[in-house]
Amino acid sequence: MDIAVIIILWLIILYQMVEKVLDRRERIKREGELINRIMAKTYPEYAAFEQKKENKDREETEPERGIPIY
């Protein structure tokens, strides 16, 4: 009986730890976005920055095609 209670308590602790880590990741992501919005002087400036960031992410995931010209 005591072992079952200990296992249940460890599972609860593990669940809370995982939930806290996931929440921290989301919070850091959200805070970064809010800081970027605050630092932008105008909304069009912020939108242009976000568009550039999305294009950069998309370019990194797509493989290069053709022969590179330098």
N, CA, C and O atoms as a Tinker XYZ file with bonds, in Angstrom:
   280  protein
     1  N      0.823000   -1.195000    0.000000    73     2
     2  CA     0.000000    0.000000    0.000000    64     1     3
     3  C      0.867000    1.261000    0.000000    63     2     4     5
     4  O      0.589000    2.213000   -0.729000    81     3
     5  N      1.899000    1.259000    0.807000    73     3     6
     6  CA     2.772000    2.425000    0.883000    64     5     7
     7  C      3.493000    2.667000   -0.435000    63     6     8     9
     8  O      3.694000    3.816000   -0.829000    81     7
     9  N      3.882000    1.601000   -1.120000    73     7    10
    10  CA     4.588000    1.747000   -2.395000    64     9    11
    11  C      3.665000    2.367000   -3.445000    63    10    12    13
    12  O      4.114000    3.176000   -4.257000    81    11
    13  N      2.397000    2.002000   -3.439000    73    11    14
    14  CA     1.445000    2.562000   -4.402000    64    13    15
    15  C      1.282000    4.062000   -4.187000    63    14    16    17
    16  O      1.211000    4.824000   -5.152000    81    15
    17  N      1.225000    4.485000   -2.942000    73    15    18
    18  CA     1.093000    5.911000   -2.628000    64    17    19
    19  C      2.339000    6.662000   -3.074000    63    18    20    21
    20  O      2.243000    7.753000   -3.637000    81    19
    21  N      3.498000    6.085000   -2.827000    73    19    22
    22  CA     4.747000    6.725000   -3.238000    64    21    23
    23  C      4.818000    6.846000   -4.750000    63    22    24    25
    24  O      5.230000    7.887000   -5.263000    81    23
    25  N      4.429000    5.813000   -5.473000    73    23    26
    26  CA     4.441000    5.859000   -6.942000    64    25    27
    27  C      3.483000    6.926000   -7.449000    63    26    28    29
    28  O      3.820000    7.672000   -8.369000    81    27
    29  N      2.307000    7.007000   -6.870000    73    27    30
    30  CA     1.319000    8.015000   -7.281000    64    29    31
    31  C      1.867000    9.424000   -7.032000    63    30    32    33
    32  O      1.722000   10.304000   -7.880000    81    31
    33  N      2.490000    9.636000   -5.882000    73    31    34
    34  CA     3.050000   10.954000   -5.582000    64    33    35
    35  C      4.183000   11.308000   -6.546000    63    34    36    37
    36  O      4.278000   12.454000   -6.985000    81    35
    37  N      5.041000   10.345000   -6.883000    73    35    38
    38  CA     6.113000   10.598000   -7.851000    64    37    39
    39  C      5.539000   10.934000   -9.224000    63    38    40    41
    40  O      6.067000   11.803000   -9.919000    81    39
    41  N      4.473000   10.260000   -9.616000    73    39    42
    42  CA     3.840000   10.568000  -10.901000    64    41    43
    43  C      3.263000   11.981000  -10.907000    63    42    44    45
    44  O      3.340000   12.685000  -11.914000    81    43
    45  N      2.691000   12.386000   -9.788000    73    43    46
    46  CA     2.158000   13.747000   -9.688000    64    45    47
    47  C      3.286000   14.762000   -9.794000    63    46    48    49
    48  O      3.151000   15.768000  -10.491000    81    47
    49  N      4.392000   14.509000   -9.112000    73    47    50
    50  CA     5.548000   15.410000   -9.176000    64    49    51
    51  C      6.092000   15.477000  -10.590000    63    50    52    53
    52  O      6.398000   16.562000  -11.085000    81    51
    53  N      6.215000   14.343000  -11.243000    73    51    54
    54  CA     6.712000   14.302000  -12.612000    64    53    55
    55  C      5.790000   15.079000  -13.553000    63    54    56    57
    56  O      6.266000   15.833000  -14.401000    81    55
    57  N      4.481000   14.901000  -13.410000    73    55    58
    58  CA     3.517000   15.624000  -14.242000    64    57    59
    59  C      3.659000   17.132000  -14.051000    63    58    60    61
    60  O      3.662000   17.883000  -15.027000    81    59
    61  N      3.777000   17.575000  -12.809000    73    59    62
    62  CA     3.894000   19.000000  -12.540000    64    61    63
    63  C      5.195000   19.573000  -13.103000    63    62    64    65
    64  O      5.225000   20.705000  -13.585000    81    63
    65  N      6.259000   18.790000  -13.037000    73    63    66
    66  CA     7.542000   19.248000  -13.562000    64    65    67
    67  C      7.472000   19.415000  -15.079000    63    66    68    69
    68  O      7.943000   20.419000  -15.614000    81    67
    69  N      6.888000   18.440000  -15.774000    73    67    70
    70  CA     6.753000   18.530000  -17.231000    64    69    71
    71  C      5.867000   19.702000  -17.612000    63    70    72    73
    72  O      6.168000   20.440000  -18.550000    81    71
    73  N      4.776000   19.870000  -16.884000    73    71    74
    74  CA     3.862000   20.982000  -17.166000    64    73    75
    75  C      4.560000   22.330000  -16.969000    63    74    76    77
    76  O      4.345000   23.256000  -17.751000    81    75
    77  N      5.385000   22.445000  -15.941000    73    75    78
    78  CA     6.098000   23.686000  -15.678000    64    77    79
    79  C      7.123000   23.989000  -16.772000    63    78    80    81
    80  O      7.271000   25.142000  -17.176000    81    79
    81  N      7.825000   22.974000  -17.250000    73    79    82
    82  CA     8.811000   23.177000  -18.316000    64    81    83
    83  C      8.124000   23.627000  -19.598000    63    82    84    85
    84  O      8.592000   24.555000  -20.258000    81    83
    85  N      7.022000   22.982000  -19.955000    73    83    86
    86  CA     6.293000   23.372000  -21.167000    64    85    87
    87  C      5.733000   24.783000  -21.045000    63    86    88    89
    88  O      5.761000   25.549000  -22.008000    81    87
    89  N      5.230000   25.125000  -19.874000    73    87    90
    90  CA     4.694000   26.471000  -19.658000    64    89    91
    91  C      5.802000   27.513000  -19.753000    63    90    92    93
    92  O      5.587000   28.602000  -20.285000    81    91
    93  N      6.986000   27.183000  -19.239000    73    91    94
    94  CA     8.113000   28.112000  -19.305000    64    93    95
    95  C      8.522000   28.369000  -20.750000    63    94    96    97
    96  O      8.829000   29.506000  -21.109000    81    95
    97  N      8.531000   27.330000  -21.583000    73    95    98
    98  CA     8.870000   27.505000  -23.001000    64    97    99
    99  C      7.883000   28.438000  -23.688000    63    98   100   101
   100  O      8.288000   29.334000  -24.429000    81    99
   101  N      6.601000   28.236000  -23.449000    73    99   102
   102  CA     5.580000   29.092000  -24.048000    64   101   103
   103  C      5.708000   30.528000  -23.559000    63   102   104   105
   104  O      5.547000   31.471000  -24.334000    81   103
   105  N      6.000000   30.692000  -22.265000    73   103   106
   106  CA     6.125000   32.035000  -21.706000    64   105   107
   107  C      7.314000   32.774000  -22.315000    63   106   108   109
   108  O      7.205000   33.957000  -22.639000    81   107
   109  N      8.435000   32.100000  -22.472000    73   107   110
   110  CA     9.616000   32.731000  -23.055000    64   109   111
   111  C      9.333000   33.140000  -24.494000    63   110   112   113
   112  O      9.728000   34.222000  -24.927000    81   111
   113  N      8.651000   32.274000  -25.233000    73   111   114
   114  CA     8.300000   32.595000  -26.619000    64   113   115
   115  C      7.385000   33.810000  -26.675000    63   114   116   117
   116  O      7.589000   34.710000  -27.491000    81   115
   117  N      6.376000   33.837000  -25.808000    73   115   118
   118  CA     5.417000   34.946000  -25.783000    64   117   119
   119  C      6.095000   36.247000  -25.364000    63   118   120   121
   120  O      5.819000   37.297000  -25.944000    81   119
   121  N      6.984000   36.196000  -24.360000    73   119   122
   122  CA     7.680000   37.392000  -23.917000    64   121   123
   123  C      8.597000   37.935000  -25.015000    63   122   124   125
   124  O      8.712000   39.149000  -25.186000    81   123
   125  N      9.247000   37.041000  -25.756000    73   123   126
   126  CA    10.104000   37.489000  -26.853000    64   125   127
   127  C      9.310000   38.226000  -27.913000    63   126   128   129
   128  O      9.753000   39.247000  -28.438000    81   127
   129  N      8.139000   37.706000  -28.221000    73   127   130
   130  CA     7.295000   38.370000  -29.214000    64   129   131
   131  C      6.826000   39.737000  -28.713000    63   130   132   133
   132  O      6.807000   40.707000  -29.471000    81   131
   133  N      6.454000   39.810000  -27.451000    73   131   134
   134  CA     6.012000   41.098000  -26.899000    64   133   135
   135  C      7.147000   42.117000  -26.869000    63   134   136   137
   136  O      6.932000   43.298000  -27.139000    81   135
   137  N      8.349000   41.664000  -26.543000    73   135   138
   138  CA     9.491000   42.579000  -26.546000    64   137   139
   139  C      9.751000   43.086000  -27.957000    63   138   140   141
   140  O     10.045000   44.267000  -28.141000    81   139
   141  N      9.648000   42.220000  -28.950000    73   139   142
   142  CA     9.838000   42.658000  -30.331000    64   141   143
   143  C      8.794000   43.698000  -30.718000    63   142   144   145
   144  O      9.111000   44.666000  -31.410000    81   143
   145  N      7.575000   43.511000  -30.287000    73   143   146
   146  CA     6.525000   44.486000  -30.600000    64   145   147
   147  C      6.797000   45.828000  -29.934000    63   146   148   149
   148  O      6.581000   46.884000  -30.528000    81   147
   149  N      7.268000   45.776000  -28.703000    73   147   150
   150  CA     7.548000   47.020000  -27.986000    64   149   151
   151  C      8.715000   47.757000  -28.626000    63   150   152   153
   152  O      8.683000   48.981000  -28.752000    81   151
   153  N      9.740000   47.023000  -29.030000    73   151   154
   154  CA    10.939000   47.651000  -29.575000    64   153   155
   155  C     10.715000   48.233000  -30.970000    63   154   156   157
   156  O     11.440000   49.142000  -31.375000    81   155
   157  N      9.734000   47.733000  -31.708000    73   155   158
   158  CA     9.453000   48.271000  -33.039000    64   157   159
   159  C      8.828000   49.664000  -32.885000    63   158   160   161
   160  O      7.974000   49.881000  -32.026000    81   159
   161  N      9.263000   50.586000  -33.719000    73   159   162
   162  CA     8.733000   51.948000  -33.631000    64   161   163
   163  C      7.302000   52.022000  -34.143000    63   162   164   165
   164  O      6.469000   52.736000  -33.585000    81   163
   165  N      7.026000   51.282000  -35.203000    73   163   166
   166  CA     5.687000   51.288000  -35.775000    64   165   167
   167  C      5.278000   49.862000  -36.108000    63   166   168   169
   168  O      6.121000   48.969000  -36.194000    81   167
   169  N      3.986000   49.657000  -36.294000    73   167   170
   170  CA     3.516000   48.323000  -36.640000    64   169   171
   171  C      4.054000   47.840000  -37.988000    63   170   172   173
   172  O      4.438000   46.675000  -38.089000    81   171
   173  N      4.101000   48.687000  -39.042000    73   171   174
   174  CA     4.671000   48.203000  -40.311000    64   173   175
   175  C      6.117000   47.732000  -40.175000    63   174   176   177
   176  O      6.529000   46.782000  -40.840000    81   175
   177  N      6.883000   48.395000  -39.317000    73   175   178
   178  CA     8.270000   47.969000  -39.078000    64   177   179
   179  C      8.290000   46.573000  -38.443000    63   178   180   181
   180  O      9.089000   45.719000  -38.827000    81   179
   181  N      7.414000   46.359000  -37.482000    73   179   182
   182  CA     7.325000   45.043000  -36.831000    64   181   183
   183  C      6.878000   43.980000  -37.823000    63   182   184   185
   184  O      7.432000   42.880000  -37.839000    81   183
   185  N      5.882000   44.290000  -38.652000    73   183   186
   186  CA     5.380000   43.329000  -39.630000    64   185   187
   187  C      6.455000   42.978000  -40.654000    63   186   188   189
   188  O      6.567000   41.822000  -41.063000    81   187
   189  N      7.243000   43.963000  -41.070000    73   187   190
   190  CA     8.324000   43.701000  -42.022000    64   189   191
   191  C      9.378000   42.791000  -41.397000    63   190   192   193
   192  O      9.888000   41.887000  -42.059000    81   191
   193  N      9.706000   43.022000  -40.135000    73   191   194
   194  CA    10.671000   42.175000  -39.441000    64   193   195
   195  C     10.164000   40.742000  -39.340000    63   194   196   197
   196  O     10.923000   39.801000  -39.573000    81   195
   197  N      8.909000   40.568000  -38.999000    73   195   198
   198  CA     8.332000   39.221000  -38.889000    64   197   199
   199  C      8.332000   38.521000  -40.241000    63   198   200   201
   200  O      8.592000   37.320000  -40.318000    81   199
   201  N      8.041000   39.260000  -41.303000    73   199   202
   202  CA     8.031000   38.669000  -42.647000    64   201   203
   203  C      9.435000   38.194000  -43.022000    63   202   204   205
   204  O      9.597000   37.109000  -43.580000    81   203
   205  N     10.451000   39.009000  -42.715000    73   203   206
   206  CA    11.832000   38.616000  -42.998000    64   205   207
   207  C     12.217000   37.372000  -42.206000    63   206   208   209
   208  O     12.889000   36.479000  -42.723000    81   207
   209  N     11.785000   37.322000  -40.949000    73   207   210
   210  CA    12.116000   36.169000  -40.105000    64   209   211
   211  C     11.456000   34.902000  -40.636000    63   210   212   213
   212  O     12.078000   33.839000  -40.633000    81   211
   213  N     10.214000   34.994000  -41.088000    73   211   214
   214  CA     9.525000   33.832000  -41.657000    64   213   215
   215  C     10.206000   33.369000  -42.944000    63   214   216   217
   216  O     10.369000   32.169000  -43.165000    81   215
   217  N     10.600000   34.314000  -43.787000    73   215   218
   218  CA    11.285000   33.951000  -45.031000    64   217   219
   219  C     12.622000   33.276000  -44.738000    63   218   220   221
   220  O     13.000000   32.320000  -45.416000    81   219
   221  N     13.328000   33.769000  -43.741000    73   219   222
   222  CA    14.615000   33.183000  -43.378000    64   221   223
   223  C     14.426000   31.756000  -42.875000    63   222   224   225
   224  O     15.189000   30.861000  -43.241000    81   223
   225  N     13.409000   31.539000  -42.034000    73   223   226
   226  CA    13.135000   30.193000  -41.530000    64   225   227
   227  C     12.768000   29.254000  -42.673000    63   226   228   229
   228  O     13.192000   28.099000  -42.695000    81   227
   229  N     11.989000   29.747000  -43.609000    73   227   230
   230  CA    11.555000   28.927000  -44.739000    64   229   231
   231  C     12.747000   28.563000  -45.628000    63   230   232   233
   232  O     12.828000   27.442000  -46.130000    81   231
   233  N     13.673000   29.514000  -45.822000    73   231   234
   234  CA    14.852000   29.249000  -46.650000    64   233   235
   235  C     15.763000   28.211000  -46.001000    63   234   236   237
   236  O     16.377000   27.400000  -46.695000    81   235
   237  N     15.851000   28.233000  -44.673000    73   235   238
   238  CA    16.717000   27.286000  -43.989000    64   237   239
   239  C     16.175000   25.864000  -44.081000    63   238   240   241
   240  O     16.952000   24.909000  -44.097000    81   239
   241  N     14.873000   25.712000  -44.140000    73   239   242
   242  CA    14.295000   24.371000  -44.183000    64   241   243
   243  C     14.282000   23.798000  -45.595000    63   242   244   245
   244  O     14.317000   22.578000  -45.757000    81   243
   245  N     14.231000   24.646000  -46.622000    73   243   246
   246  CA    14.203000   24.162000  -47.999000    64   245   247
   247  C     15.626000   23.898000  -48.491000    63   246   248   249
   248  O     16.512000   24.726000  -48.279000    81   247
   249  N     15.855000   22.774000  -49.136000    73   247   250
   250  CA    17.201000   22.516000  -49.668000    64   249   251
   251  C     17.476000   23.398000  -50.884000    63   250   252   253
   252  O     16.558000   23.855000  -51.565000    81   251
   253  N     18.764000   23.624000  -51.134000    73   251   254
   254  CA    19.145000   24.433000  -52.281000    64   253   255
   255  C     18.869000   23.668000  -53.564000    63   254   256   257
   256  O     18.993000   22.444000  -53.615000    81   255
   257  N     18.495000   24.405000  -54.590000    73   255   258
   258  CA    18.215000   23.795000  -55.899000    64   257   259
   259  C     19.115000   24.448000  -56.939000    63   258   260   261
   260  O     19.345000   25.657000  -56.910000    81   259
   261  N     19.607000   23.652000  -57.832000    73   259   262
   262  CA    20.424000   24.189000  -58.906000    64   261   263
   263  C     21.872000   24.378000  -58.501000    63   262   264   265
   264  O     22.299000   23.948000  -57.430000    81   263
   265  N     22.603000   25.018000  -59.365000    73   263   266
   266  CA    24.027000   25.258000  -59.149000    64   265   267
   267  C     24.186000   26.639000  -58.534000    63   266   268   269
   268  O     23.715000   27.622000  -59.106000    81   267
   269  N     24.843000   26.736000  -57.371000    73   267   270
   270  CA    25.031000   28.055000  -56.769000    64   269   271
   271  C     25.979000   28.919000  -57.588000    63   270   272   273
   272  O     27.008000   28.435000  -58.059000    81   271
   273  N     25.645000   30.187000  -57.762000    73   271   274
   274  CA    26.473000   31.135000  -58.504000    64   273   275
   275  C     27.010000   32.147000  -57.508000    63   274   276   277
   276  O     26.252000   32.774000  -56.768000    81   275
   277  N     28.331000   32.297000  -57.499000    73   275   278
   278  CA    28.950000   33.230000  -56.554000    64   277   279
   279  C     29.452000   34.443000  -57.248000    63   278   280
   280  O     30.004000   35.337000  -56.606000    81   279
